[in-house]
Amino acid sequence: MTKEKVVLAYSGGLDTSCILKWLVEKDYEVIAFIADVGQEDDFEAAREKALKVGASKVYIEDLKKEFVTDFIFPAIKANAIYEGRYLLGTALARPLIAKKQIEIAEKEGAQYVSHGATGKGNDQVRFELTYYALNPKIKVIAPWKIPEFNEKFKGRTDLINYANEKGIPVKATVSKPYSEDDNLMHISHEAGILEDPAKQPDESVYSKTTSPKDAPDKETTLEIHFKDGIPIKVVNKSDGTVKTEPLELFTYLNEIGGKNGIGRMDMVENRYVGIKSRGIYETPGATILRAAHMDIESVAMDREVMRLRDMLAPKFSELVYYGFWFSPEMDFLSAAIDKSQELIDGTVWLSLYKGNVLMKGRESPNSLYNQELSSMDISGGFNQKDSEGFIKINAVRLMAHHAITNKAKHG
């Protein structure tokens, strides 16, 4: 009898290795899928481990370039940021991983997909909404939401004992001090010792960024070119380095930003499931690009278009965070944001210094900035007398409001 196939999103870690073995013992044929989104992992070692644990086949997919061009850059165009601080590194990677997982399931004729996300977090929602959006007929196995699995594995100790019993290689026998998610855009640190929001982490938590106090005492000056709101070229004015290919450009900004202590964030955020969680993020390259993008928009974007786009950006960010990348509302927002970026071309000069991104200048062939109109010293065709009527018209409702409130106060 042919076994039913399941494609498992596999990392090579303790959780997904135990899930893989558990699925095999449930008589599924398990195909392991490893997504390379820029994390620093030994993929060949993970492949060997998956096969040893019982996978019938292992896919290792390099998704880094697609991650940059189809997910990170669109988020930069939207100036996306969740709750004013989080640049969405994990949230942007999940729909890409899930999309590729569905493609593999279709290729392999698998009825099922599976993941190792818990029932308390955001990732379960991001994975599963993407699965259903791209293949409404797919069946999802989410072990941490299955009572039988939860009864068997109440914590990390149970997982380690199971791994030892089944001959699954385990790197450590004690809990990590915190949980991490690493990809090309960022690394996040949460849980464990960070669950107390008042606890100040020591420097050992950080891995992608130098402490600002230990960063170089000299500014690093960059020139960033944009076309239609997308970064197309980075020039390091300090040493002449030039990057134009999207993946190389973004990787380079991560490197140079990390050296200068750019992109650290420690915050308590609201998960979609209603739980607050404390996270520490390191997002150097995207921090630089978002600041540069907002700066080129300042000269090339119409005021009212900017106001509307700024109203849409929080919703865009919320949809990314909640897992609705593949949704009709995201299609609508993305089309509007793409339209807003059609004239966002030009160059920004900035410097990196001890955790700060400092703007130095900007120019655009589509600049709406008129030096004569703005000047305090040149009339520039602006009749200042016109401002008198402008102010009086805007004051009409204020004077009416004053009259009503004054009447109410004095009967």
N, C-alpha and C positions, 0 to 999 in steps of 0.2 A: 504493500500500500504506500502510495506517494505521500510524503510528509508535507504539511502546509509550510509555506515559506514566510519568513519574517525578516525584514531589513532593519537592523538595529543600528542606531546612531551610537558609535563606539569610540571611546576616548583612550582605552587602554588602562584606565584607572581601576580602582577597587570596585566601585559601584557597577560600572557597565560590564566589567569582567564577570562579576557574580550574576548579573542579570543575564548575560550571554549563557552562562552555564545553566542557570535556572530554566531558561527557555529551551535549551537543548534537552534538559531532563523532562520538560513538558511535551517532548516529542515534536518540537518544531525544527525545521531546517533553518538555521540562522545564518544570514548573510551580514557580515559586519561592514559598516560603512564609516570610514574615517575621513572627516573633512579637514583639509589643510587650509585654515583661514589665517595663517600666520603665527600660530602658537609655536613655542619652542619645545617641540616634542621629537622623540625618536620614532618616526613613523614605521620604519622597518621592524623595529623591536615590537611595536604595537601589533603589526601584522602577524608576526610570529606568535605572539601571545594569544591573539584571537584564534588562530588556527589550532594552537595547542589546547585551548579551552574547549574548542568544539565547533567553531565556525566552519561552514562548508566552503565559504569564499570570502575574500576581503577586498573591498574597494577602497583605494586611497585616492581622493580627488583633490587636486590643487585648485582651490577656489579664490586664491589671493587677488588675482587681477580683477575678476568679476566682482569681488567684494569692494574693491576700490572704485571701479567705474560705475557699477550699477547700484551700489548701496551707500558707500561713504560719501562720494561726490554729490549725489542727489540730496543727502542730508546737509551737506555744507551749503548747497544752493538755497536750502530752506532756512539756514541758520538754526537748525534743529537743536533744541536743548530741553531736557525734561526737568520740570520744576525749577527752571532758571539756572541749573548747575550741571546736570548729568548729560554728557555728550553721546550717550546711547550706544556705546561700543558693543556690549553684549546683545542688546535688543536688535541692532542692525544685522548682526551675523546670523541670528537664529532663522529668519525666513530664508536666507540663502542656503543654509545647511538643510533645512526641511525640504526646500524645493529640489535640491539634488537627491535627497533621500527618496522622494516620490518618483523621480525619474528612474532611479535604480530599481525601485519596486516594480515599475511598469516594465522595465527592460527584463527583469528576472521573473516576471509573472507572479510576484508575491502579493498575497492578499492582505498582508499585515505589515505595519511599521511599528517600531518601538523606540522608546527613549528612556533615559535615566533620570529625568527631571522629577523633583518631588512635588507633592500636592500642595505645598505651602508657597511655592515661588511663582515667578513670572514665566519661566521658560516652558513649563508645561503648556501654558496658554499659547505662547508664540509658536511652538512646534505644532500643536494640534490644530490651531486655527489655520495654519498654512497647509497642513495635510488635507484638511477637509475642503479648503478653498481650491486646491489644485486637483484633488481627486475625491469627490464626494462619496465614492463607494469604498474608499480605503477603510480598513479596520485598524484600530490603534490599541496596542498593548502598552499600558503605562503601569509597570509593576508596583510603583510606590502608592498607587491608588487601588491596588488589588488587596483585599483583606488577607488572603492566604499568604501573600508575600510579606505584608506588613507584620503579620503575626510571627513569621519566621525570622525576619530581620528587624529587630527593634532598635538597633543602633550599629555603630561602626564595629563594635566588638563582635557582634553576631556575623557581620560580613567577613571579618578577618578569620574567624573560626571556620566559617563555611569555605573560604578560599583555601585555608590550610588543609581542610578535610578533603577537598576536591583536587588538590594539587595545583591550584592557581597561584602563580608567582605573585608575592606581595612585597612591595618595596619597604614598607614600614609596618610596625606592629603597634604603633601608638598614633593617636589622632594628631593631624596637622594642627598647628596653632590657629589656622584660619583656612578658608576655602578661596580658591582663585579661579578666575576665568581669563584665559590669555588668548588674544588674537592680534591681528595686525593693527587694529585701531586702538586698542587699550589693553590694560590688565586691571581686573577688579579684585579686591580683597574684601572678604566679608566672613561672617560667622565666627565660631570659635572665640578667641580672645577679644575679637572686635565687637561682640554682641552687647557689651556695655558701652552705650554711646558716650559716656563720660570718660572712658579709658583712652588715654593718649597713646597711640602706637609709637613704638621706637622706630628708628631709621631702618631696621632690618626688614620691615614690611615691604618697603619699596624696592622694585627691581628694574623698572624701565627709566627711572629719572634720578638724576643726581640731586642731592639736597641743594636747594638754592644757595645756602650759605657756603657750600663747597664747590659751587659752579665757578666757571672762569671769571676772573675779575675784569675781563675785557668783553665788550659787546660783540656779538656776532650779527653782522648786517646782511639781510636777505632782500632780494628783489623777486616778487612773485607776480607772474603774469596771468591774467584771466581772460577767457573767451566764453561768452554766454554763461557767465557765473561759474565756470569750471576752471580750476587751476591747470595751466598748460605748460608752465615753465617756472623753475626756481633757479635763481642764481645766488650763490653765496659770494657777496661782494668782498668778504674778508679773505677768501682764498681762491676764488675763481671757479669753484665747482658749479656745474650746470646740470640740471636734470629736467627731462621733458616727458619721458615715458611715464604713464600714470602710476604704476606700481613702484617704479624706482623713485619717482618724485615723492610719493607719500612715505616710502620707507626711509628716504633721506631726511625728510622733515621729522620723522620719529627719532632718528638718530641724533640729529643736531639739536632738536628740542629737548630730548632727554638729557643730553650733556649740559644743557643750560637750565635744568630744573623746571622745565615748562610742563604744565598740565596736571598738577596734583589737585585732587579734590577729595575732601572728607565730608560726608553728608549723611543725613537720615532722610530716606525717601519713602514715598508711599507706593507699595506694590499694588498691582491691579487687583489682587485677591483681598485687599483690605488690611494687610499687615504692614506695619512700618519696619524698615530694615536699615541698618547702618552699613554703608559701603565706602570703601576708599578706592579711588580710581586714579590711574595714571594714563593720560591721553595727550601726549606731546604734539604729534603732528596735526591732529584735528583741531587742537586748541589754537595753533598758529594759523591754520587755514580759515577757521571761522572768524578770527579777528581780522585777517586780511580781507576776507570776502565782505564783511560788513563795512570795511573801510572803502573798498572800491565802489560799493553800492552808494556810499554817501555822496559821491560826485556824479554817478551815472544813472541813478534811479529817480524817477519822478516822485515827488512828495506823496501824492495820494496813492500811487501804486505801492509805495513803501508802507504806508499806513495799513492798507489792505493786506499786504503780504505779512506784515507783523501781526495782524489779527489771525492769520492762517497758521503761522509758524507753531504756536503752542498746540494747536489741534493736530498738526502734522506730527509733532514730537510725541504727543499722547498716543496717537495711532501706532507709531513705531514701538513705543514702550509696551503698549497693550497687546501687540501681536497682529495688528490689522494691516500689515504691509500689502497683502494681496486682498484688496477689498474695493468695492465701488467708490467709497468715499476717499480712499487714498488715490485712486485713479484720477478722481476729480481734483483733489488738492495738488497732485503732482503736475497735472496739466496747467493749472493756474500758476504754480510756482515756475514751471518751465517758461511760460509766457512772460513772467516778470523778469526773467533773466536774459531776454533776447538782446539787450543793449548793455549788459554788464561786462564790458570789456575794458582792459587797461592794466596798469601796473601799480603795485603798492610797494613802497620801501618801508622796511621795519627792522627793528633790532631785537635780539634776544639777550636778556641780561638777568641773571639770578632769579629765575622764575617768572619774569615779566616779558610780555610781548608789547613793545613800544613802537607806535606808529611814527614814521618819519616823513612820509609824503605819499602822494598818489596822483596819477594822471590817467585820463581816459579819452579816447577819440570821440566818445559820446557824452563828454562831460556837460552837465547842465549848470556848472558853476561859471558865473560871469563876474570876472574880477572888477569890472567897472561898476556893475550894479551893486556889488557887495561893498565897494570901497567907501570908506568914511571921508576920503579926500577928493573923489571924483563924482560928479553928479550922475554920469553914465546913462542919461536918458530917463532917469526916474524922477518924476515930479513929486517932491516931498509934500506938497500941498494936498495931493490926493489922499495921503494917509489920514488927514483930518476927517474926511467923510467916512473913510473905512472904519475908523475908531468909533465915530458917532453911531454908525449903523450897528456895530457890534455891541454898543452900550445900551441900545434900546431895551432889550429884554432885562438887562441888569437894573435899569432905572425903574422898569415896571415891577420887577421883583421887590425892589426897595420900597416902592409905594405900597404894595400889598402887605409886606411884613411890618412896615411902620404903622399902617392902619390897624393891623391885628394887635400890635403892642399897646396902642393907645385907645383902643375901643372904637 
